[in-house]
Amino acid sequence: LTWCREMVAVVAAVLALAQELTLATFNDTSLKWQEMNDPVMGGQSVGNWSLAENSTGLFQGTVKNVTYLNAPGFCQVETTAAFETNASAYLSGGIALTVRTSTPSYAGFKFAFNAVGAPRHHGGHEATGSYKQGFFATDAWTTVFLPFTNFSSDWSDYTGDCDTQDPDGYQHVCCSDQTPDVCPDAARLARVSGFSIWAEGAEGDFHLQVAKIAATL
């Protein structure tokens, strides 16, 4: 009977492990991160990225209005090392972010992942396109689930969102059954090549601590 219980526990642990693929932790020195702010496009936002206690990443700063746009700018931290990860087995699931914040009212947190072959968004100049989605965090450690069906490659440079219209009149679109071209698919998830965390499209101070990024069912 004891042996049976042990086997059940082992099988349960294996099944639980298969439910999740760790994409990034912050004790992994092979994955390099770099912070960038909107002064590259004339803004005044300031931010920084550092390693905090217990091997977590700390992203903090202040998003300010870009004067000539009369709209909030952005701060961003992104991976810089070249890699490819196959997360296609998790297409029916999404991204799980283990995060906490001391600024829970901040409304501009977003997460994006690059994928080889992903379409670039309107006005984008990246080497590869990316899929982006917004999220909220609390002041306690929480795993935030971001369904792949809510990611869109057609996000705005002005807001980071997929449901807004650019000043040039272009209307962005979100992932749906009617707009499958902007949705992640198995082929794109098979070649995930980068991650980025944003404070974007909302003015104010922000503070976000990140422990893990995973794909999950």
C-alpha positions as a Markdown table, in Angstrom:
| # | Residue | x | y | z |
|---|---|---|---|---|
| 1 | Leu | 0.0 | 0.0 | 0.0 |
| 2 | Thr | 2.8 | 2.4 | 0.9 |
| 3 | Trp | 4.5 | 1.5 | -2.5 |
| 4 | Cys | 1.3 | 2.3 | -4.3 |
| 5 | Arg | 1.0 | 5.7 | -2.6 |
| 6 | Glu | 4.5 | 6.5 | -3.5 |
| 7 | Met | 4.0 | 5.6 | -7.1 |
| 8 | Val | 0.8 | 7.7 | -7.3 |
| 9 | Ala | 2.7 | 10.7 | -5.8 |
| 10 | Val | 5.5 | 10.2 | -8.4 |
| 11 | Val | 3.0 | 10.0 | -11.3 |
| 12 | Ala | 1.2 | 13.1 | -10.0 |
| 13 | Ala | 4.4 | 15.0 | -9.8 |
| 14 | Val | 5.4 | 14.1 | -13.3 |
| 15 | Leu | 1.9 | 15.1 | -14.6 |
| 16 | Ala | 2.1 | 18.4 | -12.8 |
| 17 | Leu | 5.6 | 19.0 | -14.2 |
| 18 | Ala | 4.2 | 18.4 | -17.7 |
| 19 | Gln | 1.6 | 21.0 | -17.2 |
| 20 | Glu | 4.2 | 23.8 | -17.2 |
| 21 | Leu | 7.4 | 24.7 | -19.1 |
| 22 | Thr | 9.7 | 27.2 | -17.3 |
| 23 | Leu | 10.7 | 29.8 | -19.8 |
| 24 | Ala | 12.7 | 32.2 | -17.6 |
| 25 | Thr | 13.9 | 32.5 | -14.1 |
| 26 | Phe | 16.3 | 35.1 | -12.8 |
| 27 | Asn | 19.1 | 32.9 | -11.4 |
| 28 | Asp | 19.7 | 31.9 | -15.0 |
| 29 | Thr | 22.7 | 33.9 | -16.0 |
| 30 | Ser | 22.6 | 32.7 | -19.6 |
| 31 | Leu | 19.5 | 34.8 | -20.2 |
| 32 | Lys | 20.5 | 38.5 | -20.4 |
| 33 | Trp | 18.0 | 41.3 | -19.9 |
| 34 | Gln | 18.3 | 45.0 | -21.0 |
| 35 | Glu | 16.2 | 48.0 | -20.0 |
| 36 | Met | 15.2 | 50.7 | -22.5 |
| 37 | Asn | 13.0 | 53.8 | -22.1 |
| 38 | Asp | 11.1 | 56.1 | -24.5 |
| 39 | Pro | 13.9 | 58.8 | -24.7 |
| 40 | Val | 14.8 | 56.8 | -27.8 |
| 41 | Met | 11.6 | 58.4 | -29.3 |
| 42 | Gly | 11.8 | 61.8 | -27.5 |
| 43 | Gly | 10.1 | 60.8 | -24.2 |
| 44 | Gln | 11.1 | 61.4 | -20.6 |
| 45 | Ser | 10.2 | 58.2 | -18.9 |
| 46 | Val | 12.9 | 56.6 | -16.6 |
| 47 | Gly | 13.2 | 53.1 | -15.5 |
| 48 | Asn | 15.8 | 50.5 | -14.4 |
| 49 | Trp | 16.1 | 46.7 | -14.1 |
| 50 | Ser | 18.1 | 44.8 | -11.4 |
| 51 | Leu | 18.3 | 41.5 | -9.6 |
| 52 | Ala | 16.5 | 41.6 | -6.3 |
| 53 | Glu | 16.4 | 39.2 | -3.3 |
| 54 | Asn | 15.8 | 35.5 | -3.9 |
| 55 | Ser | 16.9 | 35.7 | -7.5 |
| 56 | Thr | 14.0 | 37.8 | -8.8 |
| 57 | Gly | 14.0 | 40.5 | -11.3 |
| 58 | Leu | 13.0 | 44.1 | -10.3 |
| 59 | Phe | 11.6 | 46.5 | -12.9 |
| 60 | Gln | 10.8 | 50.0 | -11.6 |
| 61 | Gly | 10.6 | 53.6 | -12.8 |
| 62 | Thr | 8.2 | 56.3 | -13.9 |
| 63 | Val | 6.3 | 56.5 | -17.2 |
| 64 | Lys | 5.8 | 60.1 | -18.3 |
| 65 | Asn | 3.9 | 61.7 | -21.2 |
| 66 | Val | 5.7 | 62.1 | -24.5 |
| 67 | Thr | 5.2 | 65.8 | -25.2 |
| 68 | Tyr | 4.8 | 65.7 | -28.9 |
| 69 | Leu | 2.4 | 62.8 | -28.7 |
| 70 | Asn | 0.5 | 64.1 | -25.7 |
| 71 | Ala | 0.3 | 60.5 | -24.6 |
| 72 | Pro | 2.2 | 58.3 | -22.1 |
| 73 | Gly | 5.4 | 56.7 | -23.2 |
| 74 | Phe | 7.0 | 53.5 | -22.1 |
| 75 | Cys | 9.7 | 51.7 | -20.2 |
| 76 | Gln | 10.7 | 48.2 | -21.3 |
| 77 | Val | 13.1 | 45.4 | -20.3 |
| 78 | Glu | 13.9 | 42.7 | -22.8 |
| 79 | Thr | 16.0 | 39.6 | -23.3 |
| 80 | Thr | 19.1 | 40.2 | -25.5 |
| 81 | Ala | 20.7 | 36.7 | -25.8 |
| 82 | Ala | 19.8 | 34.7 | -28.9 |
| 83 | Phe | 17.8 | 31.5 | -28.2 |
| 84 | Glu | 14.8 | 29.6 | -29.4 |
| 85 | Thr | 12.3 | 27.7 | -27.2 |
| 86 | Asn | 9.6 | 25.3 | -28.3 |
| 87 | Ala | 6.4 | 26.1 | -26.4 |
| 88 | Ser | 4.0 | 24.7 | -29.0 |
| 89 | Ala | 2.6 | 22.0 | -26.8 |
| 90 | Tyr | 1.1 | 24.8 | -24.6 |
| 91 | Leu | -0.9 | 26.4 | -27.4 |
| 92 | Ser | -4.2 | 25.7 | -25.6 |
| 93 | Gly | -2.9 | 27.4 | -22.5 |
| 94 | Gly | -0.9 | 30.6 | -22.0 |
| 95 | Ile | 1.9 | 32.4 | -20.1 |
| 96 | Ala | 2.1 | 32.2 | -16.3 |
| 97 | Leu | 3.9 | 35.2 | -14.7 |
| 98 | Thr | 4.9 | 34.9 | -11.0 |
| 99 | Val | 4.9 | 38.6 | -10.0 |
| 100 | Arg | 4.2 | 41.1 | -7.3 |
| 101 | Thr | 4.1 | 44.9 | -7.2 |
| 102 | Ser | 4.1 | 47.8 | -4.8 |
| 103 | Thr | 2.1 | 49.8 | -7.4 |
| 104 | Pro | -1.0 | 47.7 | -7.8 |
| 105 | Ser | -3.0 | 50.6 | -9.3 |
| 106 | Tyr | -0.5 | 51.0 | -12.2 |
| 107 | Ala | -2.5 | 50.1 | -15.3 |
| 108 | Gly | 0.3 | 49.8 | -17.9 |
| 109 | Phe | 2.0 | 46.5 | -17.3 |
| 110 | Lys | 2.4 | 44.4 | -20.4 |
| 111 | Phe | 4.2 | 41.2 | -21.4 |
| 112 | Ala | 5.4 | 40.3 | -24.9 |
| 113 | Phe | 7.2 | 37.4 | -26.5 |
| 114 | Asn | 9.0 | 37.3 | -29.8 |
| 115 | Ala | 8.7 | 34.4 | -32.2 |
| 116 | Val | 10.5 | 33.6 | -35.4 |
| 117 | Gly | 8.0 | 34.3 | -38.3 |
| 118 | Ala | 5.6 | 36.4 | -36.2 |
| 119 | Pro | 4.2 | 39.4 | -38.2 |
| 120 | Arg | 5.5 | 42.8 | -37.2 |
| 121 | His | 3.0 | 45.2 | -35.8 |
| 122 | His | 1.9 | 48.3 | -37.8 |
| 123 | Gly | 4.9 | 50.7 | -37.8 |
| 124 | Gly | 7.2 | 48.2 | -36.2 |
| 125 | His | 10.8 | 47.9 | -37.1 |
| 126 | Glu | 11.9 | 44.8 | -35.1 |
| 127 | Ala | 13.8 | 42.0 | -36.8 |
| 128 | Thr | 11.0 | 39.6 | -35.6 |
| 129 | Gly | 7.4 | 40.4 | -34.6 |
| 130 | Ser | 6.0 | 39.9 | -31.1 |
| 131 | Tyr | 2.8 | 39.1 | -29.4 |
| 132 | Lys | 1.7 | 41.4 | -26.5 |
| 133 | Gln | -0.9 | 41.4 | -23.7 |
| 134 | Gly | -1.6 | 43.6 | -20.7 |
| 135 | Phe | -1.8 | 42.4 | -17.1 |
| 136 | Phe | -2.4 | 43.6 | -13.5 |
| 137 | Ala | -0.4 | 42.5 | -10.5 |
| 138 | Thr | -1.0 | 42.7 | -6.7 |
| 139 | Asp | 1.2 | 43.4 | -3.7 |
| 140 | Ala | 1.4 | 39.7 | -2.9 |
| 141 | Trp | 3.2 | 37.0 | -4.9 |
| 142 | Thr | 0.6 | 35.8 | -7.5 |
| 143 | Thr | 0.8 | 33.7 | -10.7 |
| 144 | Val | -1.0 | 35.8 | -13.4 |
| 145 | Phe | -2.3 | 33.7 | -16.3 |
| 146 | Leu | -2.2 | 35.2 | -19.8 |
| 147 | Pro | -4.1 | 33.1 | -22.3 |
| 148 | Phe | -2.4 | 32.8 | -25.7 |
| 149 | Thr | -5.8 | 33.6 | -27.2 |
| 150 | Asn | -5.5 | 37.1 | -25.7 |
| 151 | Phe | -2.1 | 37.9 | -27.3 |
| 152 | Ser | -1.9 | 39.9 | -30.5 |
| 153 | Ser | 0.9 | 40.7 | -32.9 |
| 154 | Asp | -1.0 | 43.8 | -34.0 |
| 155 | Trp | -0.3 | 46.1 | -31.0 |
| 156 | Ser | 0.1 | 49.8 | -31.1 |
| 157 | Asp | 3.4 | 51.7 | -30.6 |
| 158 | Tyr | 1.3 | 54.5 | -29.0 |
| 159 | Thr | -0.6 | 52.4 | -26.4 |
| 160 | Gly | 0.8 | 48.9 | -26.5 |
| 161 | Asp | -2.8 | 47.7 | -26.9 |
| 162 | Cys | -4.5 | 45.9 | -29.8 |
| 163 | Asp | -7.8 | 47.7 | -29.8 |
| 164 | Thr | -6.8 | 51.3 | -30.3 |
| 165 | Gln | -6.4 | 53.5 | -33.4 |
| 166 | Asp | -3.1 | 55.2 | -34.3 |
| 167 | Pro | -2.9 | 58.9 | -35.1 |
| 168 | Asp | -2.5 | 57.9 | -38.8 |
| 169 | Gly | -5.9 | 56.3 | -38.7 |
| 170 | Tyr | -4.7 | 52.7 | -38.6 |
| 171 | Gln | -7.0 | 50.5 | -36.4 |
| 172 | His | -5.3 | 47.7 | -34.5 |
| 173 | Val | -7.0 | 44.4 | -34.0 |
| 174 | Cys | -6.9 | 41.8 | -31.2 |
| 175 | Cys | -6.8 | 38.0 | -31.6 |
| 176 | Ser | -10.2 | 36.5 | -32.4 |
| 177 | Asp | -11.8 | 33.8 | -34.7 |
| 178 | Gln | -12.2 | 36.6 | -37.3 |
| 179 | Thr | -8.6 | 37.8 | -37.1 |
| 180 | Pro | -6.5 | 34.6 | -36.8 |
| 181 | Asp | -3.5 | 36.2 | -38.5 |
| 182 | Val | -2.6 | 38.2 | -35.4 |
| 183 | Cys | -2.9 | 35.2 | -33.0 |
| 184 | Pro | 0.0 | 33.0 | -31.9 |
| 185 | Asp | -0.1 | 29.5 | -33.5 |
| 186 | Ala | 1.8 | 26.3 | -33.0 |
| 187 | Ala | 4.4 | 27.2 | -35.6 |
| 188 | Arg | 5.2 | 30.5 | -33.9 |
| 189 | Leu | 5.2 | 29.0 | -30.4 |
| 190 | Ala | 7.6 | 26.4 | -31.6 |
| 191 | Arg | 10.2 | 29.2 | -32.1 |
| 192 | Val | 9.8 | 31.6 | -29.2 |
| 193 | Ser | 12.9 | 33.8 | -29.4 |
| 194 | Gly | 12.6 | 36.6 | -26.8 |
| 195 | Phe | 10.6 | 38.1 | -23.9 |
| 196 | Ser | 9.9 | 41.7 | -22.8 |
| 197 | Ile | 8.1 | 43.3 | -19.9 |
| 198 | Trp | 6.6 | 46.8 | -20.4 |
| 199 | Ala | 5.3 | 49.7 | -18.4 |
| 200 | Glu | 3.4 | 51.4 | -21.3 |
| 201 | Gly | 0.5 | 53.6 | -22.2 |
| 202 | Ala | -0.2 | 54.6 | -18.6 |
| 203 | Glu | 1.5 | 57.5 | -16.8 |
| 204 | Gly | 2.8 | 57.0 | -13.3 |
| 205 | Asp | 5.3 | 55.3 | -11.1 |
| 206 | Phe | 5.6 | 51.5 | -11.4 |
| 207 | His | 7.4 | 48.8 | -9.4 |
| 208 | Leu | 7.3 | 45.1 | -10.5 |
| 209 | Gln | 9.1 | 42.1 | -9.1 |
| 210 | Val | 9.2 | 39.0 | -11.3 |
| 211 | Ala | 10.1 | 35.5 | -10.1 |
| 212 | Lys | 9.3 | 33.2 | -13.1 |
| 213 | Ile | 7.9 | 33.2 | -16.6 |
| 214 | Ala | 6.4 | 29.9 | -17.8 |
| 215 | Ala | 4.2 | 28.4 | -20.4 |
| 216 | Thr | 1.3 | 26.5 | -18.9 |
| 217 | Leu | -1.8 | 24.5 | -19.8 |
